[in-house]
């Protein structure tokens, strides 16, 4: 026992804390203060991260839903508060609508140029048609005049052949009287002249040639009118092909460019109507606007698939609908 007592760290009856001056309960208050301080600091960090705001169950800030640098309000945030966000959205919407209207006006100016060209071509076509109609009328008379004078030439030749065949003084007198055949000095041919056949033959040939020449003049006019008609027909055909091409451009511009823009304007105007209805309610929230916008946009795109992607993106941004940046 004496040996064990020698090796004992705490001799019987002695308090080790008394020897070291250490109070066992002295650490308890200090430990409690440290834990309280840590809790307070953690709560402060959380509060700072939430900007001192309170959120409904399940809501969190949406800092990175549309643009990494953008902040989307919460569904519970009001549209009309310290600032009237509806007025701002209406103003932005109005600017977007005006931009779309400006695009339509640019396209319309291009279409107006095409339509002016079409109208000018139509006027040229009508002018040519009028000329062709007049030429066709003139051609009829040219043919009649040609046939008349050619007929007279042929008749002179026929009468000459008859006189030559008869070779009688009365027949020479007949053809001389019928066509008033004269000598080079202007006196009437004498049917009793020994050279009457030669004289009548020469004068009748000259007269027939004059008649033939008159007929040829009308025939030349007829051919010229027909050539002119063919030229104008080709010209009209060119104008018609040009008009068909321009009309195709106009139709394609309306279908592929203007109508999609008009659909976009309709989308933005529907948003204006909704904003104005929300403006009547001072308690209207972003959540109400988003709920309507998501559903309306879905149905609108189905009904109007040609609406421009840029307008859909602008609508999403205005309506604060979340979308990753690379989808914008």
Secondary structure, DSSP 8 states (H G I E B T S, - for coil): -HHHHHH-SS-TT--HHHHHT--TTHHHHHHHHHHHHHHHHHHHHHHHHTTT----TT---BTTSS-TT--B--TTSBSBSSSBHHHHHHHHHHHHHHHHHHHHHHHHHHHHHHHHHHHHHHHHHHHHHHHHHHHHHHHHHHHHHHHHHHHHHHHHHHHHHHHHHH--HHHHHHHHHHHT-B-TTS-B--TT-TTHHHHHHHHHHHHHHHHHHHHHHHHHHHHHHHHHHHHHHHHHHHHHHHHHHHHHHHHHHIIIIIHHHHHHHHHHHHHHHHHHHHHT-TT-BHHHHHHHHHHHHHHHHHH-TTS-HHHHHHHHHHTT----GGG-
